[in-house]
Structure formats: structure tokens, C-alpha cells
Amino acid sequence: MWLRREASAATNVAVSGDGTRAAVAYRNGVIQEWDIITLQPTATYQANPSSVIVGLAYQGKTYNILAAINRNTSVDAVQRFVPGKTMPDVSVNLPTGFEIRDLGIDPKGERVYVYPQFGPRIPVLDATSLEEITNRDFSQA
């Protein structure tokens, strides 16, 4: 089967904005991108093999892939992978102790919402630079 290219278990799947590609994240830190029409791989990306990709999303209408990385340490990260580069072109560490659960992105591909395992604070990052724009505190909601 075409999604079983890696020996490691899949942890996440994302579909591109135009519906032509799917990115599959595996437990070993590999992200494999597929052409949905031909069922052929189009790219392979590598996050840290000792980390788990817990969230995956395409950046708007581009083929840039954003990944939420749980490093099993006190510092998790968000990374962006772009076509033509195997390793992330941008990576940002989250505050110490912030355990990432997932990420989401707005329809235009401009803002990334980083969802924590615990706690009411949701950082909002610029999707291009991955710099924090603001954060939402839902403790008073």
C-alpha cells in the first residue's frame, strides 16, 4: 500500500490546499509527501529521528509543510519544510515546559496555532518566520 513506505508507524496526515498532495508523518521523524493522483512520492523530509511529529499541516495554498515536534525533552518545536530541502528551513523552540499536542493553520496560511497538551495558552505564530505574533489565554473564558 502506498502509505506504508516507511517501516515506522504513521502519526499524522495532512492534505494540501489544492487537494493534490498528502504528507504523512512517521514515528521515526520522516515526512513523506505523496501525489494523491499518481500515488507516487514527491518529497521526503527529515525531522529529528528521536522526536515524534504530533501535528502536521500545509501552509495555505503552498506545498510548505508545518510540523509540530515533540522532542520528549522539556523543549518542543514547530518546524517548516519547503520543497527542495530535506531538512527544515525554519525551526522555532517553544518555551521550556510547553508540551505541544497539535497545530492548526488559518485558511490563508498566515498564522499557526500551537495547541498545548495542558494549559489555556495557545501561541499564535507567523507561518513564514514562525515568530510568535501573540497568544490566546483561555483561562478566563
Disulfide bonds with the S-S distance in Angstrom:
none
